[in-house]
Amino acid sequence: MDTYGLKAAVFRLTGLYGPKQFGGEDHGWVANFTIRTILGRPITIYGTGKQVRDILYVADAVEAFNRFHQAAKPGIYNIGGGLETMISLIECIRLIEEITGLKASISFGGERKGDLKYFVCDIAKARKFLDWKPKVKPREGIRKLAEWVKANKRLFQEV
């Protein structure tokens, strides 16, 4: 950056989710849980389900990129939901059930080695230098995700 005068940044994104996401067990788990609940497929939770993560709706991530483009303050930024969007795996599933009116089929597996019990990123630097913070709370974001999944069930048919 210094050698060539580039205005660059590294964004460390956490818990990204939103419509048009085909989530997996490890990455995109909010979408994975939503898709599985709507399609009546089982969800496996490893450990207690009390693991806490901050989740970030995709539009908020896009806004962070826009803010960097406008401010161009080089650095490394945590771009996540922070304390305002932290949720446990079980709380997330219960919220999905509430929003969709469907009951999730949950089974529990053993804890996975290295799985963090709590991860919520500190977004203070992004707030200060980019004047950014996430706006979409889990209830609203998961509702939008669930609406998209319901409208596009054909995309998830098993081959």
Steps between C-alpha positions, in 0.01 A plus 500: 500500500770747601729425206242567231263733686213255481199560717419142590341319788444150627148419614462211740136401447314294758177301485387625159148400393217610273282415201656307212742323734534124481640452848696204630548360849818694571465813292164650432342317791212749540395432141563127549272489805234705320507285186491176698211619718290611203569180304443275803855369496684413822749736664795364695633717780847411621533562873230668707377755246579774749799612293462874436588681178437845359320489169510758222232557239645531150366852435689621807821346365446677167447827686836452677672465162323815379608690809862397444478609137377843617742541791798296368666466839747212458510236770367171625134507600277251679174511309247298693181536692668582829312481828171615347459189283653227713292185517551142610443216254190386691364856524546533125306180432222607736479835320482322163218282636314806626538686170408205276242335724683171443664264748865416438617140525809528722746235609811550708846366425813513709698819536744566218861558587592866473140627486482836674238533773477877452606726217377855459727740316593849613378742232617817678762582235244478217262721701774758558675517162222395262204634698345157451297264709257224405136603476315176427416301812470119489117494499477721191792337317385144564146594394635626164713188461205272581277681249761444228542131588121445497471671161786292357454150644560348157866610524552267794357181356734209544624347179 
